[in-house]
């Protein structure tokens, strides 16, 4: 992930950057996603892009059922200019973006990893992650869920290891 991409997403974001769908959330989704990806053999390049893009087109912190589809359209607009991804990876990214808040659990392991990374961060809004809505064995592990839940007490701060390459 590069700084130019991050800055572009940050500057066009319509909501509070420090709110429940802002930078701290993106940071934790990336963190959880990379942990899950390592265990599940999922694609970290897709996971990193998902973390930044999945809520980037929200117009509300409340009910916004089309934000995933808007994120897909946005990804199409900036692909090749702000990030490169092979066609298969881009298809996985688009599926993950489009469906991430629809409660699905069946998909390619990379897509599942993206969904799980977002869903284990529900503690930021006071919701304990339910294994019924998680996909991977890594995310369903009670110890993993407990660690994710514990991290949400820092929900307003990005993690120090948020990976942005200059």
N, C-alpha and C positions, 0 to 999 in steps of 0.2 A: 504494500500500500504506500502511496506517496503523499507527500505533504500537499501537493497541488490538488489532488483529489479530495483530501480531507478538508482543505480550506474552501473548496468550491461547495462541498456539501454543507459545511458549517455556515457559510454566508447565505445560502439560499434557504436554510431551514426556517420554517415559519413559526415554530413554537419556541418556548423558553429553552435555550441551550442547557440550562441547569435543571430543567424539569424532568418529569418521569420518563420521557421519551428522548432525552437529550444525550449529551456527550458521556455522562457517567454510565448511562444504560448501554450505549454503544460499546464502551470500554469493557463492561462486564460481559456483554454478549460475545465479544471477541475473546476474552479470557476463557470463559466457559467453553466456547466453541472450539478453541484450540486444544483445550484439555480433552474434550470429548473426541475431537478429530484424531488426536494421537492414539487414543485407545481403540477407536473404531476403524482406523485406516481410511478416514475421510479426507477430502481435499482441503488443506488449510487455505489455499488461495481463494477458494469460493467462500469459505467461512469468514475470512477477513473482510471480503467485499460485502457479504451479507450483513455483517455487524454494522457497517457504516450506512448501508443503503436501506435496510428493512423498514425503518421508521422515518426515513429522510423526507418523505412526501406527505407526511401527516398534516392535516389542517386543523386537527383537534386532538387533545389529550383524551377525549372521551370516545364515544362510538364513532368510528371512521372506517367503515367496511371496505372502502375502495383504496385505502392507502397502499396496500400491497400491489395492486394493479398500477397505481401511479408510480410506484417505485420501479416496476418493470419498465414502464415507458421511459422513465428518467435514466435507467441503466442503458437502454437502447440509445438514448440521446448522447450519452457521454462515453460510451464504449469506443475505444480507438483513439479518443482524444485525451481522456483522463485515466483510463486503465485499459489493459489488454488482457484478454482471456480467450482461450481456445473455444471453439463452438460448443463442444460437449460441456465444458465448465460453465459457459454462459447459459446454456439450456438449464443446467442444474440450478444456477443462481436465480434465473427467472422463475423456475418452479418454486424454489424456496421463498422468494419474495412474494409471489402472487398468493401463496397458500398459507403463509406463516401464522396467520391469526384465525384460521378456519378450523382448527382442532383436529386436523388430519394426522395420522401416524404412519401410514404406509407410503414409502417412497425410497429412492436411492439413499444409501447411508449418508452421503454428503448432505442431502436435503434434510434428512432426519436430524443430522447433527446441528444444522442451522436452526431448525425449529426448536430442538431441545435447548440450545444455548439461550434462546429468547425466553423460553418457558421456565427455565430454572431461575430466571431473574424476576419472577413475579413477586417475590418478597418485597420489592421496592414499593409495591402498592398494597402490602399487607396480606398477600395471598400465598399460602404455602403450596409449592408445586405438587401436583397430583400425578402419581405415576401412570394413571389411566391416560393422560395426555402426553406422556413422554414416549419416545421411540426407541432409544438405544439402551443397551444394558448399562452402559456407563452412567448415563443420566438418571436411570431408575435406581441406581445404587443408593440406599438410604444415607450412607456416609457422604456421598457426593451432594445429595439434596440438602443435607444438614449444613455442609460447608457453604453451599450457595446461599442458603437461607441466612446463615450467620453473616455473610459478606454484605447483605443488604442494609445493615445498620450504617454503612458508609454510602448509602444510595445517592448522595448528592455530590460525591467526589469520583472523578475518573481514577482508575487504577494506575499505578505508576508504570506498569508494563504495557500500557496501550501502545501498540506497535505502529508507528508512523515513520516511514523512512523519508529522509529529506529528498 
